[in-house]
Amino acid sequence: MTLMLKDDDEIVERYKEYHRKAWPEVVSRLRENGIMEMRIYLLGRRMFMYMEAVDGFSPERDFPKLAQDSRYREWDELMRTHQERAPEAKPEDWWAPMEEVFDLSSQ
């Protein structure tokens, strides 16, 4: 999935700092929701999120469940003040899904 950070160097640095010290409640909630691995990469303002989840995990169904937790919701609202949709995103997407074009493990 991809997303953009706002075009402001201070915001980009603040976002990185938040993620260096991610709130423990948020990390726990992600794991409880079936996300086993998550990495976010940054190039300029463009972010790419890689995620592994348990079998049967559905982003459309399971990501909204995270918002049931008030601390996670607080984190998400704070992070959104630093973010903006990628130009390619559909109106209903915040993190825009990306098409996989190569998987070394399948070769």
N, C-alpha and C positions, 0 to 999 in steps of 0.2 A: 504494500500500500504506500501511497505517497501523499505528501502534504507540504505546504510551504510555511516557513516562518515569516513574520512581518519583516519588511525591509528596514531594519534598524539594528545596527551592530550591538547596541546595549541589550535589546530584547533577545537577540540570538545568544549572547553570552549568559544572560539571566536564565534562559531556557536550558542551556547546557548545565548551568550550576544546579538548577532544580533537579535535573536528572542524575547528577552526580550524587545527590542526597535525596533520592526519591523517598517519599513518605512510606514507612513500613506497612501501614494499613493498606496502601494502594497496591504494593507488591503482593501482600497476602491475598488481597481480593482478586487480583489477576490470576494467581495460582489456584485459588478456590474455584474460580470460574472455568478452569480447564486449560489455561494458557501455561505451557510448560517452559517455553523459551520465547524471549522477545528481545530484539535488538533494533535500535534506531540509529541510522547513519545520516550524516549531514554533509551536503556539498553546497557551499554558498548558503542559500536559504532553503534549498530543496531537501526534504527529509524522505527517507525510505525506511519503512518498518518491515522487518522480517519477524515472523512469528511461527512457532510450532505449538500445536494444541492437541488435546486428546482426541481420539477418534470420535466423530459425531459432532464436534464443535462447529457451530454455525455463527459466523460474525453477525449476521442479520438478527439472529435470535438471541445470542449469548452476550454480545456487547451491551445491549440495552439493560441486561440484568445487573451489570456493574453499577449503573446509576441508582439502583435501589439502596446502595450504601451511601450515607451522607458524606463521609470523609472522601470516598472515591469521587463523588459528584463535585465536591469542593475542589479537588485536584483537577478534574476535567475542566471545570469552569475557569480555573486559573490558567491552565495550559492554553485554552482557547483564546485567551487575551493576547497570546504570543503568536498565534497561528492564523493562517488563512488558507482557503481551499486552493488546490493546484488549479491552474487554468484549464486543465483537461477534465476536471471533476464534474460529475453530473450534479444537478442541483440537490439531489437527495443524499449525496455522499459528502462526508467531511474528509476522512481519509479515503482517497480514491483508490480502488483496486487496480492492480497492474496485471498485465498479461505475462504469464511465464513463457519464455521463449527457449529456455535451455535448462536442463537439469542433468548435471554430470552423473548423478547416481543412477540415472535411467539408461546410461550408455553402456 
